[in-house]
Amino acid sequence: MSVRRLAPPELQPASFAFNAESEARVAKEIVKYPPGRQASAVISLLWIGQEQEGWVSHPMIEVVGKRLDMAFIRVLEVATFYTMFNLVPVGKFHLQVCTTPPCTLRNSDAVMEACKKHIGPSQMTPSADGMLSWTEVECLGACTNAPVFQVGRDFYEDLDAETTVKLIEAFRRGEKPKPGSQIGRVSSEAVTGPNTLTDPAIYSKKPETA
């Protein structure tokens, strides 16, 4: 069983505050809930904070707790339970590499090895330039297009070692490559293209009348 803890004191910032853009999003989330139920917005506020800063810090948890009238420990419980929250500083582009069976069977090991070689051997550790970090995660739910990694809200699918290196190089340059299949696949269709309901005549027939 893994234990998730906040980053050590020496890595914690002195303070945290939502910027203007985040503050507008926070207000929209809180108003969704009736008075006395604002704690229901805790996951949303932590996510907004993480999108702003890249990770969830001790001061951020304090700010969220005060904003939602929650005890620090209650917010901490949420942050440490959900692995979607980064509890330590990560790179500007944080690659979450799926290694559950469907991805493993499609050689996600090669994707992970590319991350180790071109970003760094240790998970959750930013590269020297601060641009990149990576970690191994459980199923990302895109099994048909395995192997897959996630960066922020974007999924990069149908990967191999070569395409992973190209994506890493693009991220390092500060670019945002087009997400989705890296072999041109549309959605989750077969690699060879559509193979059902391909006869146009199917759609040209008029419905029979009684």
Summary of the structure (lengths in Angstrom):
residues: 210
radius of gyration: 21.3
end to end distance: 63.9
largest distance: 77.8
contacts: 557
relative contact order: 0.10
helix: 41%
strand: 10%
